[in-house]
Amino acid sequence: MPKMLRTQRKWTVFVYELRRAARRNSVASLAVLAALIFSPAVMFSPMFSVLAHPQGRMGASPAGGGQGASAQSGAAQDQEDSTQELDGWERPIAALPKDGKPLPAPRRDISGVWDPGLTGIGMLGAKAMPDDGKPEHQLPFTPLGQQMLMRTKPDSGTRAVLPGDTNDPVFKYGDPQGMPREDLYELRTIQIYRSPENMAVLYQFNKVWRIIWTDGRKLPDNPEQRWYGYSVGKWADDYTFVVETIGMIDGTWIDRIGRPHSADLHVEERFHRPDRDHLELSVTIDDPRMYTKPWAALDKLVFQRQPSSFDVREMIWSPSQYEKYNKLMGITPSEKEAH
């Protein structure tokens, strides 16, 4: 059996078992498990596309197929499992050559295609400060910040509710993530372009983009609120690019687990390129109305450079597909009430 089909069967069985667990376990435990395992990170990721269309993601096996094909030997099966993976254009996915030692980064250049792997998903909130119950990850909330936090109902983390009960504006209404959540939840492949006046960052998740101005302008004194705010950037040194962002809509969440912010939020991003093939991103949150001191949301999250021909696959959150996902999991509000 081809590797992708075996994987699909395992996931189908796991869905069935998790639905059985829904009738035995507490709501909170199920919600945490469902959020961690069957999140939109899976449902709308390239992995889910592979499971839905396994024949389109792998190159044809040398062993062939069809009615006249004989049973595959173990060696032939291993050969099939290692067949070259294809991108969305049915082209082999190329990998950059691996050199013996890191090569120096170009000066004042972070452009290109960058991929953090699975490290940027952020199911439990900001990666550097996850909502995992550990004392060292408790944020320095002001009384107002704590009050605003308790108004949010995330479907992951220690305060998780069922997906149908969440008031997450992204999943309840389909609102844009905004900043800084675009950095802190479902941070997948990004593409960075530069011009003499600015840089454009393109994000795989939900196919959004933002502009970082580099022409020397200052942040506005009285900005109108925007989903992604106003961003200006400058080089701290030849390999570190620092971005400041203000003016975000205060109804958005900072991350997946509902941490709040006010209109006074100030976000600092530091893009550091230690060598040619790696980029590190650090994010600091500063909002004196919600937090008694600034805190690090990301601490040198590592991206790897990809070839310029890399196909960034579509990954869009869809309300209709999310509803189907909840029904598949057996955790819609109507089904919950029926049991």
Buried (B, 14 or more C-beta within 10 A) or exposed (E): EBBBEEBBEEBEEEBEEBBEBBEEBEBEEBBBBBBBBBBBBBBBBBBBBBBEEBEEBBEEBEBEEEEEEEEBEEEBBEBBEEBEEBBBEEEEBBEEEEEEEEEEBEEBBBEBBBBBEEEBBBBBBBBBBBBEEEEEBEBEBBEEBEEBBEEBBBBBBBBBBBBBBBBBBBBBEEBBBBBBBBBBBBBBBBBBEBEEEBBBBBBBBBEBEBBBBBEEEEBEEEEEBBBBBBBBBEBEEEBBBBBBBBBBBBBBBBBBBBBBBBBEBBBBBBBBBBBBBBBBBBBBBBBBBBBEEBBBBBBBBBBEBBEEEBBBBEBEBBEEBBEEBBEBBBBBEEBBEEE
